């Protein structure tokens, strides 16, 4: 009998002593079945060992959490950490595998996915969601991003690169895929702090427009453009992708990139999103969409409370399509897909770099954001690194040629140009 058996008795609410006793039996069951490398220290300082080896200690600050540990979920444990109800003594990157084993020992499956209805994404709702995530503060992001402040998956050719080297390689990888040439017109949908448009203008000689819904990002991106003396080549606009056609008209751009933005669009809005890009791109123009995707073919979120945690604390209203759904909607808007590349191992490395860099500057971060916000980002970055490494989510670059009229694309017969 474990803690679950104590809790399902209908006669009366279990006492703290009964909960502790049930939890002790749960720990004993874990040890007998191979063990979880965890020590749980209760509010009265009692220590329960869940395995013969201990790699991680969870310290309970809130006695009421005993009941929730009857059937723990990753999201529930993350919530408790963010709220200060538990402390994690050890490396969060190493804590995640232990958390998974604890959840599975409690009888739950981390990989169970829950059904979710497609939700409408309205303009005001999207602006609020973007503000919650990206307006945490430019100085906070500057602590742990690369020097260009590129907040998307980097590109590692060997795995030994620094984050600065890998982000520059990613920017070059995108620019090569788009076959950028001097004088071409580039649109970056969701331009962040301007990393891609600055790189493309400086290294490839394009004229670029970047759009974002984040006021903090737009202001810093404009300042960086001024500092680089590229006001004549780069325009940063605070605007919604749904206004592209009204603002720029048809055939306004030769190439379009969208890097780490379509996660905010919403599954129901994917047709509108791809059509908005197609409306401003010239015939035979290239579009590169770089975004996180679900590994569930029905585009359902990851279970065990993981997606719920991210929804509450990090990415409100974020929705991840499966690759086939993204490819279908992109194709339906007139794009012929020329290249699809998974960057999953690259993002696992990127997130690990970000997490380590934040940990190295955690005291500085604590002066910039609240204690709860800092806990959110520590567990979020570590958890996402683990999730990408395990394959719970994926990320793809999809390159398409907009073919409004019949005939060949402007692409070479092979894809050698991407890697030359």
C-alpha positions, 0 to 999 in steps of 0.5 A: 500500500502506498500514499495513493491507497491512503488518499482514496479511503472515503471515510475521512480526510487523511491526517498529516501523519497518515500522509507522511506514513503513506509517503514513506510506504511509497518511497519503500515501493520505489526502492524495491522496484529499482529506486528513484535517485531522490531524497525527499526532506519533509517540513519536520526535517524527516528524510525519505530515500526513494532509492539506494543512490541520491542525486537530488534532494527535494525539500518540502516547504508546504505540508499540504503538498504531501497530498499532491505527491500521491500522484505527482505530475511534472507540471505540478512539481514545477508549479510547486517549485515556482511557488516556493512550496518545494526547493530543489537542491541540485542541478535542475538539468539533472533533476528532470530525469529524476522527476520523470522517474518519480512521476512514472513510479506514481503510476502516471505517464509523462507521455499521456497527451490531453485533448485540446480544442483549437482556440481563437487567437485575437489581436488583443489576446496575442499582444498581451501574451507576447508582452507577458513573455518578451517584455520580462526585460531586455536586461534579463534576456541579455544576461543569458542570450548570445551577444546578438540576443538571438532568442531561437534555436542555434545551429551547431556544426560540431557541438563544440561551438560557443552560443555566440558561434552557434547563433551566427552559424544559425543566421548564416544557415537561414540566409543561405537557405533563403539565397539572399543577395544584395538589394533583395527585400527581406521581411522578418516576421517576429524579428525579436531584437533584430538579430537576423535583419542586422546580420542579413543587412550587414553580411548579405546586403539586403534591405530588411523589414522586421516586425514584432508585437513586443514594444521592448523588442522593437525599441531595442532593435531600433536602437541597435539599427541606429548604432550599426548605422543601418537606418537606410537598410532596416525598418523595425515596425511594431505591428501584427502579421495580420496587417502585412498586406494592408501595410506593404501590399502585394509582391513587397518582398523577395524573401520572408523569414519567420523564426520562432514566431508561429508558435504564437499563431494558434492552430486555427490561425495557421491558414491566415498566417501562411496566407498573410506571408504569401500575400506580400511575397513575390512569385517564386519568392522564398519563405523560411518558417522556423518553429517548434512543433508537436510530436503528436500527429493530432497536434495535442500538447504534452501531458503530465501538466507540462503544457499547462505549466508553460501556458500559465507561466511562460507562453500564454496561448501558445499552440504547437502544430504537428509537422504534417499540419504545418506543411499542409497549411503552408502548401495550401497557401501556395508554397512548394516545400523545397526543404524540411530540416529537424533541428531538435538536437540543436535546440536541446544544446541551445537551451542547455547553453541558455540554462547554464548561462542563466545559472552563472548569472543567477545573482544578477538575474535576481536583481532584475526580476522577482524570485518567482519569475526567476524560478519560472525561467530556471525550471522552464529552460532546464525543462525544455532542454530535457524535453527536446533531448527526449523528443517530447517536442521538435523544431523544424525549418521549412523552406517553401517557394511561392508558386503563383503560376505554373512552372519551375521554381528559381531553386537549383536542382540540388540543395548544395547551396545550403551547405556551400 
